[in-house]
Amino acid sequence: MPQFVSRVSTPIPFACTSHRTLLLLLSASALLLAGCGKSDSATGPANMPPPEVSFVTLEARALPVEMEYTGQTAGSRETEVRARVAGILQNRLYEEGSVVKAGAPLFQIDPATFQNQLASAEAAVAVATAKFNQAHRDHVRLSPLVADKAISQKEFDDSTSALESAEASLKQAQAQANEARLNLGYTKVVSPISGTTGTAAKSEGNLITASDSLLTTIVQTNPIYVNFSVSEADMLQMTKQVSNGQLKVPGSRASNGSLGFTVNVKLADGSKFPRKGKLNFASEKVNPQTGSFDVRAEIPNPDGTLRPGQFVRVLLDGASRTNSLSVPQRAVIDSPFGKMVFVIDKDDKLEPRPVELDGWSNGQWIVTKGVKSGDRVLVEGFIKAHDPGMVVKPVPYVPVAPGANGSVAGGSAPPAPPTSAAPAASSPAAATSAASK
């Protein structure tokens, strides 16, 4: 029986730490591949014309930067509804989870005891009023007599003191009646704000006490807040980039520390929330528990799509990098030692270049080191052309519009942009995409 022997070529590392070493490794790889193919016909690849590849010519320009963070939604107002008086809970007057207006009745506490207290206080007011009226009449009657010296000055002074005492007793009784009236009104617990109600913490028949008075919670979700944070390291990096002119941020710093960024929210399924918001708070100090700056955005949410507690991605638009270079995603090659691209020189030969990336802009990588303006960078054709020094036939790269399903015709869809980010200028409200190393 014939035996079949399979030959497996060992993969050669494609990138290295230095340009010279990279050229040597790639050349060695090409020699190994050529050696393994000696059994092919004489009319092999060596006799074929240069392969056609596509390229882009780099041009320095201002590039928009989208800054992305992980955030969590929270109600713009979150209130605990508590009973102000003790008693037996009679009724729940709302449907749990419903939206209520400020002042809407929520619970009814048994009012009988407080009705009796109010009646007693009103009776005390009546007694105090009668005593005041009597003292007032006596004082009015004695006033002309003291002028004619028909009575002693002491008798008149006693009547004045009695009137003042009666007036004070009346005010005290009225205050107690007002307190009893307030307590009776507190037996009907109303909503302090407009918002969405939570579950009831107490059911009918429970005793409400001063130490156990929580009845429910109400959250206002329009607008809704999104809380996120910017690390101290990112803040330092961004401050440096702004100071040397590499980055421009929108607007001027507001009194609350924020800048004029436009805020978008990306949901857990990858879709974007249709409404845009703005920053409305940026902390001036580092949170010692997280080592970062706390920042908050405000998003319109009239239909209640966003709920408190959701984890979302916060996208800040409006910043731009000045005099920057960018390459398409597919032009960058991953290697064990970093990122690299192929540059086509003036003789149409391939030259590998290690590059450093710093962020993502409109589906392209921002390149900070390794290439310069005017370089021709290989975009498509790596399968046909991947050897250093190989002669190619370059043609301009024409991007293909995404299909209906979001994929790019003629190739796989590009991966998502980097998710880590750095802060923007002189304020924790600003941030930028973190450098991909």
Helices and strands as residue ranges (DSSP letters): H 19-36, G 45-47, E 52-57, E 61-82, E 87-92, E 99-100, E 105-109, H 112-147, H 153-186, E 188-190, E 195-197, E 207-208, E 214-231, H 232-243, E 247-248, E 262-266, E 277-287, E 292-299, E 311-328, G 329-331, E 333-335, E 338-344, E 350-361, E 364-369, E 376-380, E 393-396, E 421-423, E 431-433
